[in-house]
Amino acid sequence: MFVLVRYRYRLYPTPAQRQALARAFGCTRVVFNDCLQLREECHAAGEKISDTEVQRRVVTLAKLTDERRWLAEVPSVALVQACQDARRAYRNWFDSSSGRRNGRRVGHPRFRSKRGRQSIRLTRNGLALHGARLYIAKVGDIRVRWSRELPSSPSSVTVIKEADDRYYASFVVERDLTPLPVCGCDAGIDIGLVSLVVTSVGEVIPNPRFLRAKQRRLARAQRTLCRAQKGSANHSKARHQVAVLHRVVRESRLDHAHKTALRLVRNNQAVYAEDIAVSALARTRLARSVHDAGWAQLLRLVEGIGRAHV
């Protein structure tokens, strides 16, 4: 048996490749927003429209117009995937509103912005591995920092540009299940704010409070950003500094959660956790501390690692 997992690597595109990726990010964003707009208009008019017709209007026919002729400059597979993403977002919201979708209620899909995180998704038709480089259609061979080998040939890749101008490639690959050795102990865990995890056997894992540790530097960087004039070079530098600090906090928290979840799964045959409404607690006066602890992220990783090593 196998499972689908994601492997993420750092990318180092050249200046020309950065421009090509920026063009692809912009085109896929426009197609995604056009799909949402078209579906909204058809829904308001009481018109039923198929997924094929949506793709034909916002991609195929749009390329023939003067306003959207530049869509032909980017990989068509990325535009098709943008249509699929818009279809999935719209139907998840519609099914959730009508009661056909179980679980937490899904909000109305929002239009993508040109600020912040940007991404494109490509299937096998738009990617290839040329030795140590990743080939993206109409972009070229991009240098990749391979921190580990891929277990199989990727079925798709998501090229991501973070707010701090770092580029990543996230591959979807198949990996065989690797069962962990059987152990005879179970553990119940209690999560909190003072101590992140307290197990039933008495082990205490402290809460690092990554956001609190960087709070003063973040406040100083945010004040510098607010004082800088929009559009200036100083504003761009200050924005980048704020994004870097947020990335440090985010990656530190994620690394700690991965290590904690893996240790809990390896040392116990079963892990029992309390059911906490994190989203409800995040609306209280403890919202910042709850988000800083990352309870939902930790529990999700414990469940995911447990399934991958059954």
ABEGO torsion letter per residue (X at the ends): XBBBBBBBBBBBBBAAAAAAAAAAAAAAAAAAAAAAAAAAAAAAAGBBBBAAAAAAAAAAAAAABAAAAAAAABBAAAAAAAAAAAAAAAAAAAAAAAGABBEBBBBBBBBBBABEBBBBBBBAAABBBBEABBBBBGAEBBBBBBABBBABBBABBBBBBBAAGBBBBBBBBBBBBBBBBBBABBBBBBBBAABABBBAAGBBBBBAGAAAAAAAAAAAAAAAAAABBBGBAAAAAAAAAAAAAAAAAAAAAAAAAAAAAAAAAAABABBBBBBBBAAAAAABAAAAAAAAAGAAAAAAAAAAAAAAAX
